[in-house]
Amino acid sequence: MGSAEKSIKVLLLGGGEAGKSTIMKQMKILYRGGFSKEEQLEYRAVIYGNMLQSALAITSGMEHLQIKFDSPTATEDGKKLQKLADTVEEGTMPAELEEILRSLWRDSGFHTAIDRSAEYQLNDSAA
């Protein structure tokens, strides 16, 4: 085995959402030339799913904390998000969902809920 093929084993310990997988992904980017196109497409689907789940968690948190949307458009889009979430194919981002997420992101009530995420369950990756 040549020096270029030298391998090192690493044991990463930590609780959920501690960043163990993130460290390994960063190491791959830095030392192994990054991700293949196939891996990139797989991660895209994961990211789309995380975006949807996070938006749903934030709107649910808004209900729980009694935070109102600041615009009628965002209020309507919050309702559309709930309905659309059940019909979206996992790992996809239809144009309608993308526009709803953009609309919610522009709403200050949505951001207030993000700022208060310690008061409900929201993954760190969402904020």
Salt bridges, closest charged atoms under 4 A:
GLU39 OE2 - LYS28 NZ 2.60
ASP77 OD1 - LYS80 NZ 3.76
GLU98 OE2 - ARG102 NH2 2.81
GLU99 OE2 - ARG106 NH2 3.35
GLU119 OE1 - ARG116 NH2 2.90
